[in-house]
Amino acid sequence: PDTEKKRNLSKSFSYQKTFLGNNDDFFTLGVAFAKNSVKLYTNFYNSDLIIASPLGLRNLIGADGDADRDYDFLSSIEIVGILGCEILLMQNWEHLLHTLNHLNKQPVKDHSTDFSRVKEWVLEGHGKRFRQNLVFGAWSCPEIQSLFGKECQNQRGVVMVSPSVQPGCLSDVMIPARQLFLQMREQKEEESRVDYMTNGRYTYFVNNIIPRFVSLQSVVIVVPSYYDFVRLRNHGKKEGIEMGVLSEYSPNKAITNTRRKFAEGDVKLLITTERFFFFKRYGLKNVGHVVFYGPPL
């Protein structure tokens, strides 16, 4: 433990804040409030408060066809608090969406419920219209914005609060870096928005961006999505492009070897993911060009 703590402290403050201590993302906890006491680890059906991670709830909810599914305890949720959305985005966002989609559903079993105490609008399936949703994040992005349109449907609408705009920091950079923004082709009329943002971006990138940087030295391509990362990696193998790859799933030995080869110039092109930098926070030496496959988080 002391060695691990010392290793973590050598990294950035944001890394320490996020990962020091118990950072297990698989947990569920039921809390019940009595008149003069608070009970922990209570059954969810007898709990007043549930503290859980999306992964922990996803494991309980299960998927269609699972024999041991249980999400009736989510039918009476009145307030939902989603904390640290910027951290959840670096995990599996689908777990959160799956959990929110199972809130305020009609229960499969009665669980000894006193129906005389159940409000009529709950029985009619309007629980999500009265549920309060509190979403907190360090920044806003399309994934977070979409929650208010699909999963958060309170009848009183939405209120979004943002801090005042802070001054930029580019003027404080000691060594100025030239930034180049490239725009994709326009969306075709017969092309869907999803197809344009996935296949359209990929086609534009491999045909127009990669050929420009293959002949250069010390190029790092940062990909937000792991699926796009796999797609670009497979394209490089198919075209015979020499490159190094680093992702959040890369073993430590492969990471060490790839970083060393890139620093020594043996690897000229390196493809990596945003999650790799988020979870590992390794420094890369000898970087000459950084290319972002999409707007970074």
Secondary structure as the mmCIF struct_conf table of DSSP 4:
data_model
#
loop_
_struct_conf.conf_type_id
_struct_conf.id
_struct_conf.beg_label_comp_id
_struct_conf.beg_label_asym_id
_struct_conf.beg_label_seq_id
_struct_conf.end_label_comp_id
_struct_conf.end_label_asym_id
_struct_conf.end_label_seq_id
HELX_RH_AL_P HELX_RH_AL_P1 ASP A 2 LEU A 9
TURN_TY1_P TURN_TY1_P1 SER A 10 SER A 10
BEND BEND1 LYS A 11 LYS A 11
HELX_RH_AL_P HELX_RH_AL_P2 PHE A 13 PHE A 19
BEND BEND2 LEU A 20 GLY A 21
BEND BEND3 ASP A 25 ASP A 25
STRN STRN1 THR A 28 PHE A 33
BEND BEND4 LYS A 35 ASN A 36
STRN STRN2 VAL A 38 LEU A 40
BEND BEND5 TYR A 41 TYR A 41
HELX_RH_3T_P HELX_RH_3T_P1 PHE A 44 ASN A 46
BEND BEND6 ASP A 48 ASP A 48
STRN STRN3 LEU A 49 ALA A 52
HELX_RH_AL_P HELX_RH_AL_P3 PRO A 54 ILE A 61
TURN_TY1_P TURN_TY1_P2 ASP A 64 GLY A 65
TURN_TY1_P TURN_TY1_P3 ALA A 67 ASP A 68
HELX_RH_3T_P HELX_RH_3T_P2 ASP A 72 LEU A 74
TURN_TY1_P TURN_TY1_P4 SER A 75 SER A 76
STRN STRN4 ILE A 79 ILE A 82
HELX_RH_AL_P HELX_RH_AL_P4 CYS A 85 LEU A 88
TURN_TY1_P TURN_TY1_P5 LEU A 89 MET A 90
BEND BEND7 GLN A 91 GLN A 91
HELX_RH_AL_P HELX_RH_AL_P5 TRP A 93 ASN A 101
TURN_TY1_P TURN_TY1_P6 HIS A 102 ASN A 104
HELX_LH_PP_P HELX_LH_PP_P1 LYS A 105 PRO A 107
BEND BEND8 VAL A 108 LYS A 109
TURN_TY1_P TURN_TY1_P7 HIS A 111 SER A 112
HELX_RH_3T_P HELX_RH_3T_P3 PHE A 115 ARG A 117
BEND BEND9 VAL A 118 VAL A 118
HELX_RH_AL_P HELX_RH_AL_P6 GLU A 120 LEU A 123
TURN_TY1_P TURN_TY1_P8 GLU A 124 GLY A 125
HELX_RH_AL_P HELX_RH_AL_P7 GLY A 127 PHE A 130
STRN STRN5 GLN A 132 VAL A 135
BEND BEND10 ALA A 138 TRP A 139
HELX_RH_AL_P HELX_RH_AL_P8 PRO A 142 LYS A 150
TURN_TY1_P TURN_TY1_P9 GLU A 151 GLU A 151
TURN_TY1_P TURN_TY1_P10 GLN A 155 ARG A 156
HELX_LH_PP_P HELX_LH_PP_P2 PRO A 163 GLY A 168
BEND BEND11 CYS A 169 CYS A 169
HELX_RH_3T_P HELX_RH_3T_P4 LEU A 170 ASP A 172
BEND BEND12 MET A 174 ILE A 175
HELX_LH_PP_P HELX_LH_PP_P3 GLN A 183 LYS A 188
TURN_TY1_P TURN_TY1_P11 GLU A 189 GLU A 190
BEND BEND13 GLU A 191 GLU A 191
HELX_RH_AL_P HELX_RH_AL_P9 ARG A 193 ASP A 195
HELX_RH_PI_P HELX_RH_PI_P1 TYR A 196 GLY A 200
HELX_RH_AL_P HELX_RH_AL_P10 ARG A 201 TYR A 204
HELX_RH_PI_P HELX_RH_PI_P2 PHE A 205 ILE A 209
HELX_RH_AL_P HELX_RH_AL_P11 ILE A 210 PHE A 213
TURN_TY1_P TURN_TY1_P12 VAL A 214 SER A 215
BEND BEND14 LEU A 216 SER A 218
STRN STRN6 VAL A 219 VAL A 223
BEND BEND15 PRO A 224 PRO A 224
HELX_RH_AL_P HELX_RH_AL_P12 TYR A 226 GLU A 239
TURN_TY1_P TURN_TY1_P13 GLY A 240 GLY A 240
STRN STRN7 GLY A 244 LEU A 246
TURN_TY1_P TURN_TY1_P14 GLU A 248 TYR A 249
HELX_RH_AL_P HELX_RH_AL_P13 ASN A 252 GLU A 264
TURN_TY1_P TURN_TY1_P15 GLY A 265 GLY A 265
BEND BEND16 ASP A 266 ASP A 266
STRN STRN8 LEU A 269 THR A 273
HELX_RH_AL_P HELX_RH_AL_P14 GLU A 274 LYS A 280
BEND BEND17 LYS A 285 ASN A 286
STRN STRN9 HIS A 289 PHE A 292
BEND BEND18 TYR A 293 GLY A 294
#
